């Protein structure tokens, strides 16, 4: 009797092994594509293109080679677009298109002042490095170069009147750009600083000194894709 019971148990175990193996194979076959699809979806999300619009406040000033010049800061509204493309989990590229109102007032003496006012189309091209990514919250550093093109420019001198310098075809600015961004879902906040490298050529010729701009801006954006 004991021999019969042992034989029956042995047979059940031997016959159960293929069933267990089959269940394991089926589970592995189902889990592997699901995990791969999840990884692929996550990877695709990290590397997707992101397009959005933004608006905010800019503050600009002008720096002159003349040590006696002192331009005031000017605050104005700004607006534009951004386009992101992540190449890896941490690194990507970014293109901004921003309209800036820049300029400032230079009070050299009590009875004479020079006011410069112009609109610029700035197109920063930057590398991005992701610092933090957790759920819908992401943060990144950006840094690159920002070519700019004048849209309209006016030079107003208290001793000689107003001059339109928009037609200066030689003008194209070049700035270093750096900053940081924080994303919360579709919302984005940017803090950027543009450090002008190339002088304002038209004004430099009129005033006989080289001049560079400095711009800080804070914007809120919304991703539309």
Protein Blocks (a to p, Z undefined) as FASTA:
>chain_A
ZZmmmmmmmmmmmmmmmmmmmmmmmmmmmmmmmmmmmmmmmmmmmmpccddddddddddd
dddfblkbccdddddddddddddddfblmbccddddddddedddddfblmbccddddddd
dddddddddfbdghjbccdddddddddddfbdcdddfknopadfklmmkbccdddddddd
ddehjbccdddddddfbdcfklmmmnopacddddddddddddfZZ
